[in-house]
Structure formats: C-alpha cells, structure tokens
Amino acid sequence: MNQRHFKIHKPYGYLSQFKLVNPKKKRLLGELFDFPEGIMSIGRLDETSEGLLLLTTDGKVSAKVNSGKIEKEYYAQIDGILDDKALNQLMEGVELSHQGETYISKPCIVTKLAKPPYFPDRTRKIRDDRHGPTSWISIILREGKFRQVRKMTALVGYPTLRLFRVRVGDIFLADMKAGEVEEVDSFF
C-alpha cells in the first residue's frame, strides 16, 4: 500500500478529527481537503489551538512522532509577562493531571520571545491590552499530553490565550495559511 502524508495549518475552531458520532455543528479537518481513506492525525491540537498538524495513512510514522523522540515546538501567547521563577518551573516540569491521574511533565525548553510572532488575527478575538499585558513564549516538548501546554502555563500563573504549534521535528509551519494543506513525500 502506498502511504500518503500531509501537513496542514489547522485553523482555530476545527477539531483534529475526521468523524464524530455526534458532530453538533463542529468543524472537522475533512472539510478542508479531500483526504484519502485511512488518514489519521499525528497527535492532536484542541479546537482552540492552531498551527502545524501532520496527517498520515501510516501508523508507524504516527507511532514514531508520538514516541517522545520528536520535538514539538509551540508558541503560546500568555496572560502577563513570564517571570524567571515561572520560566524555571516550566522548564523543570510541573505536576499535571488528566482523568484523575497525576504526572510531572518532562523537562522542556522554554524561552521568552523578544517580539510577538506574526500570525493573522483569529476569527474570534482574544482580548486587548486594556486587560493587561500579554507576552509570547516558545515551548519545546518531547511529549504531548492532553492540553499540556495550556495546563502548564496556567499552573505557573500565566494562562495561555493563544496557542500555535510551529514545528514537529524538522517540519515547520512556515508560511502556510490557515486551512492550507500540503501533501509531502515523507516526514522522517
């Protein structure tokens, strides 16, 4: 069987899925492109997150990316200006929970971005400067638990307002427009 691979700039408001039992007016990735049978997303981005999403028909590629060996980089707009104490907490790992299970996030790389990255305005406004300052950080992880970046920043006192995945391994979002799909020969 000839495997197929795609990268997509997942827009705000879409689920990283192709089918739902009870869709309730949810927007799914299949609305953006005529994907082949058996396509699956490699990892997920929640409905309010944006950015790079890899899709494949090859389960082995999906397992490799999700194995913890491949870096995933996110840009997060956070509420406030991250202080050094919170920065160090994020890098060392914080205690998270999911479905009653607690775990410590693995150490990661976190940097403050000197200037905000350029992303087009979102269809739903976040908020404006009257509500206080915001800043952008880069977080590089080798794991990707349920809503992990959002949980991590909230736990150290800086909730995530907008979240973009910009890189998976050496594959970059680059200049793709929201909703754009690109077929590639392979990922890794």
C-alpha positions as CSV (number, residue, x, y, z in Angstrom):
1,M,0.0,0.0,0.0
2,N,1.3,3.4,-0.9
3,Q,1.3,5.6,2.2
4,R,0.4,9.3,2.0
5,H,1.4,12.2,4.2
6,F,0.2,15.7,4.6
7,K,0.9,18.8,6.7
8,I,-1.8,21.2,7.4
9,H,-2.2,24.6,9.1
10,K,-5.1,23.7,11.4
11,P,-7.2,26.8,11.8
12,Y,-8.9,27.9,15.0
13,G,-12.3,26.3,15.6
14,Y,-11.6,22.9,13.9
15,L,-11.3,19.5,15.7
16,S,-8.3,17.3,14.8
17,Q,-10.7,14.6,13.7
18,F,-12.5,13.4,10.6
19,K,-15.6,11.8,12.0
20,L,-17.7,12.3,15.1
21,V,-20.6,10.2,16.4
22,N,-22.5,13.4,17.4
23,P,-20.9,16.4,15.5
24,K,-23.2,19.1,16.9
25,K,-22.0,21.8,14.4
26,K,-18.3,21.0,15.0
27,R,-15.9,21.7,12.1
28,L,-13.7,18.8,11.1
29,L,-10.5,18.5,9.1
30,G,-12.2,16.7,6.3
31,E,-14.0,20.0,5.4
32,L,-10.6,21.5,4.4
33,F,-9.4,18.9,1.8
34,D,-10.4,15.6,0.2
35,F,-8.1,13.3,2.3
36,P,-7.6,9.7,1.4
37,E,-9.3,6.8,3.3
38,G,-7.5,5.8,6.4
39,I,-5.9,9.2,7.1
40,M,-5.1,10.0,10.8
41,S,-3.8,13.0,12.6
42,I,-0.4,12.5,14.3
43,G,-1.2,13.9,17.7
44,R,-3.9,16.5,18.1
45,L,-4.5,20.2,18.5
46,D,-7.5,21.1,20.5
47,E,-10.3,23.1,18.9
48,T,-8.9,26.5,20.1
49,S,-5.3,25.7,19.1
50,E,-3.8,26.5,15.8
51,G,-0.8,25.6,13.7
52,L,1.1,22.6,12.3
53,L,-0.7,19.3,12.2
54,L,0.7,16.2,10.5
55,L,-1.6,13.7,8.9
56,T,-0.7,10.2,7.6
57,T,-2.1,6.9,6.5
58,D,1.0,5.2,8.0
59,G,0.5,4.1,11.7
60,K,4.3,3.5,12.1
61,V,5.0,7.2,11.3
62,S,2.4,8.2,13.8
63,A,3.9,6.0,16.5
64,K,7.4,7.4,15.9
65,V,6.2,11.0,16.2
66,N,4.3,10.2,19.4
67,S,7.1,8.1,20.9
68,G,8.7,11.0,22.7
69,K,11.7,11.2,20.4
70,I,10.5,14.0,18.2
71,E,10.4,17.6,19.5
72,K,7.3,19.7,19.1
73,E,7.6,23.5,19.3
74,Y,4.7,25.7,20.3
75,Y,4.3,29.5,20.5
76,A,2.0,30.5,23.3
77,Q,0.6,33.9,23.9
78,I,0.2,34.1,27.7
79,D,-1.6,36.4,30.1
80,G,1.1,38.6,31.7
81,I,4.9,38.8,31.4
82,L,6.5,35.5,32.4
83,D,8.9,35.8,35.4
84,D,12.0,33.8,35.9
85,K,10.5,31.7,38.6
86,A,7.7,30.5,36.4
87,L,10.1,30.1,33.5
88,N,12.2,27.7,35.6
89,Q,9.2,25.8,36.8
90,L,8.0,25.2,33.2
91,M,11.5,24.0,32.2
92,E,11.9,21.7,35.1
93,G,8.4,20.2,34.9
94,V,5.1,20.8,36.7
95,E,2.6,18.4,38.2
96,L,-0.3,17.9,35.8
97,S,-3.4,15.8,36.0
98,H,-5.7,14.1,33.5
99,Q,-8.7,11.9,34.3
100,G,-7.6,11.6,37.9
101,E,-4.0,10.6,37.1
102,T,-1.2,13.0,38.1
103,Y,2.2,13.1,36.5
104,I,5.1,15.5,36.2
105,S,5.7,17.0,32.8
106,K,9.2,16.1,31.4
107,P,11.8,18.9,31.3
108,C,11.4,21.1,28.3
109,I,12.9,24.2,26.7
110,V,11.1,27.5,27.3
111,T,12.2,30.9,26.0
112,K,10.6,34.3,26.0
113,L,10.1,35.6,22.5
114,A,11.6,39.1,22.1
115,K,8.8,40.2,19.9
116,P,5.4,38.7,19.1
117,P,5.4,36.3,16.1
118,Y,3.2,37.3,13.2
119,F,0.0,35.3,13.0
120,P,-3.1,36.6,11.2
121,D,-5.9,37.8,13.5
122,R,-8.0,35.0,14.7
123,T,-11.7,34.8,13.8
124,R,-12.6,35.1,17.4
125,K,-11.0,38.0,19.3
126,I,-8.9,37.0,22.3
127,R,-8.8,40.3,24.2
128,D,-6.9,43.6,24.1
129,D,-4.3,45.4,26.0
130,R,-6.8,47.1,28.3
131,H,-7.0,43.8,30.2
132,G,-3.2,43.9,31.0
133,P,0.0,42.9,29.2
134,T,0.5,39.7,27.3
135,S,3.6,38.0,26.1
136,W,4.8,35.2,23.8
137,I,6.9,32.2,24.7
138,S,8.3,29.2,22.9
139,I,7.9,25.8,24.5
140,I,9.7,22.8,23.1
141,L,8.4,19.4,24.3
142,R,9.0,15.8,23.5
143,E,5.6,14.8,24.9
144,G,2.1,15.9,24.2
145,K,-0.4,15.1,26.9
146,F,-4.0,16.3,26.8
147,R,-3.9,20.2,26.7
148,Q,-0.4,20.1,28.2
149,V,0.9,23.5,27.3
150,R,-2.3,25.2,28.4
151,K,-2.2,23.3,31.7
152,M,1.5,24.0,32.3
153,T,1.2,27.8,31.8
154,A,-1.9,28.1,33.9
155,L,-0.3,26.2,36.7
156,V,2.5,28.7,36.9
157,G,0.1,31.6,36.9
158,Y,0.2,32.6,33.2
159,P,-2.9,31.2,31.3
160,T,-2.4,30.6,27.6
161,L,-4.6,32.9,25.5
162,R,-3.5,31.7,22.0
163,L,-1.5,28.6,21.1
164,F,0.3,27.7,17.8
165,R,2.3,24.6,17.1
166,V,5.0,25.8,14.8
167,R,7.3,22.8,14.4
168,V,7.3,19.0,14.7
169,G,10.9,17.6,14.4
170,D,12.4,19.4,11.4
171,I,9.0,20.1,9.8
172,F,7.9,23.8,10.1
173,L,4.6,25.6,9.8
174,A,6.5,28.3,7.8
175,D,4.3,30.5,5.7
176,M,1.3,28.2,5.4
177,K,-2.1,30.0,5.6
178,A,-4.8,28.8,8.0
179,G,-6.6,25.9,6.4
180,E,-3.8,25.2,3.9
181,V,-3.0,21.6,3.2
182,E,0.3,20.3,1.6
183,E,1.0,16.7,0.6
184,V,4.6,15.7,1.2
185,D,6.6,12.6,0.2
186,S,7.5,11.6,3.7
187,F,8.1,13.1,7.2
188,F,11.1,11.3,8.7
